[in-house]
Amino acid sequence: MASLKGGDMNTLFLGMIAFAFIAGVVIFIIVMIELKGAIKELKELTRTTDKSIKPTLTELQGTLKSVRNVADNLNEITEDVKSFSEAIQRVSEDVKAVSEILRDVNTIVGDASSLARAELSGVRAGIRAGVHSLFKGLLGQKNRTSGE
């Protein structure tokens, strides 16, 4: 190879620097074009996402309101069930009290019935004894009048 003179060497370096600079500018332009396309796609993605998120958020708000209404209704139902349970408990206590009163009445009626039966038995025995005595007296008078 032939030796390069100093001026040729500078020209060669300047050419390489110019070539590198031009290559860098071309690469920079290509990157900028790609970046511009990526930014457009990102903007379109943002618009699309925004359009799809708005109805979703609106629906989500409606769903949350429905869930809140259901929760409120459940609280009301729970309160109603609690009140109903307390009423049933009071009714149960009242039924127990009435049952005890009926038991007492039954005992009193049973005792009165026993007394009535005892009195009736006594009256029967008295009537029987009186009738027996009456017949005995009548028969005794008849025998006396027929024997005279």
C-alpha positions in Angstrom: 0.0 0.0 0.0 1.0 3.4 -0.7 1.6 5.7 2.1 -0.8 8.5 2.7 0.4 12.0 3.1 -0.8 14.2 5.9 -3.3 16.1 3.8 -4.8 12.9 2.5 -5.0 11.6 6.0 -6.9 14.6 7.1 -9.3 14.3 4.2 -9.9 10.6 5.1 -10.6 11.4 8.7 -12.9 14.3 7.7 -14.7 12.0 5.3 -15.1 9.3 8.0 -16.4 12.0 10.4 -18.8 13.3 7.8 -20.0 9.8 7.0 -20.5 9.1 10.7 -22.3 12.4 11.2 -24.6 11.7 8.2 -25.2 8.1 9.4 -26.0 9.5 12.9 -28.4 12.1 11.4 -30.1 9.4 9.3 -30.5 7.1 12.3 -31.8 10.0 14.4 -34.3 10.8 11.7 -35.4 7.2 11.5 -35.7 7.0 15.3 -37.7 10.2 15.3 -40.1 8.9 12.6 -40.6 5.7 14.6 -41.0 7.6 17.8 -43.6 9.8 16.1 -45.5 6.7 15.0 -45.3 5.2 18.5 -46.6 8.5 20.0 -49.5 8.4 17.5 -50.3 4.8 18.5 -50.0 5.7 22.2 -52.4 8.6 21.7 -54.9 6.4 19.9 -54.6 3.7 22.6 -55.2 6.4 25.3 -58.3 7.6 23.4 -59.6 4.1 23.0 -58.9 3.2 26.6 -60.6 6.5 27.7 -63.6 5.7 25.6 -63.9 2.2 27.0 -63.1 3.2 30.6 -65.8 5.9 30.9 -68.8 3.6 30.3 -67.1 1.0 32.6 -66.7 3.6 35.4 -70.3 4.7 34.9 -71.5 1.1 35.1 -69.2 0.5 38.1 -70.8 3.5 39.9 -74.3 2.1 39.1 -73.2 -1.3 40.4 -71.8 0.3 43.6 -75.1 2.1 44.1 -77.0 -1.2 43.7 -74.7 -2.9 46.1 -75.2 -0.1 48.6 -79.0 -0.4 48.2 -78.8 -4.1 48.7 -76.7 -3.6 51.8 -79.2 -1.0 53.1 -82.1 -3.4 52.4 -80.2 -6.2 54.2 -79.8 -4.0 57.2 -83.5 -3.2 57.2 -84.3 -6.9 56.8 -81.9 -7.7 59.7 -83.7 -5.2 61.9 -87.1 -6.6 60.9 -85.9 -10.1 61.7 -84.6 -8.9 65.0 -87.9 -7.2 65.9 -89.8 -10.3 64.7 -87.5 -12.5 66.9 -88.1 -10.3 69.9 -91.9 -10.4 69.3 -91.8 -14.2 69.0 -89.8 -14.3 72.3 -92.4 -12.1 74.0 -95.2 -14.3 72.6 -93.4 -17.4 73.9 -93.1 -15.8 77.3 -96.8 -14.9 77.2 -97.8 -18.4 76.2 -95.7 -19.8 79.0 -97.5 -17.5 81.5 -100.9 -18.5 80.1 -99.9 -22.1 80.4 -99.0 -21.7 84.0 -102.3 -19.9 84.6 -104.2 -22.7 82.9 -102.3 -25.2 85.0 -103.4 -23.3 88.1 -107.0 -23.1 86.9 -106.9 -26.8 86.1 -105.6 -27.5 89.6 -108.4 -25.4 91.1 -111.1 -27.0 88.9 -109.7 -30.4 89.7 -109.8 -29.6 93.4 -113.4 -28.2 93.1 -114.4 -31.3 91.1 -113.0 -33.5 93.8 -114.9 -31.5 96.4 -118.1 -31.7 94.4 -117.7 -35.4 93.9 -117.1 -35.8 97.6 -120.2 -33.7 98.4 -122.2 -35.6 95.9 -121.1 -38.9 97.4 -122.1 -37.5 100.8 -125.5 -36.3 99.5 -126.1 -39.7 97.9 -125.2 -41.5 101.0 -127.5 -39.2 103.0 -130.4 -39.7 100.6 -129.8 -43.4 100.6 -129.7 -43.5 104.3 -132.9 -41.3 104.5 -134.8 -43.4 101.9 -133.7 -46.5 103.7 -134.8 -45.1 107.0 -138.1 -43.9 105.5 -138.8 -47.3 104.1 -137.8 -48.9 107.3 -140.1 -46.6 109.2 -143.0 -47.1 106.8 -142.5 -50.9 106.8 -142.3 -50.7 110.6 -145.6 -48.8 110.8 -147.3 -51.1 108.3 -146.3 -54.1 110.4 -147.6 -52.4 113.5 -150.9 -51.5 112.0 -151.4 -54.9 110.5 -150.4 -56.6 113.7 -152.9 -54.8 115.9 
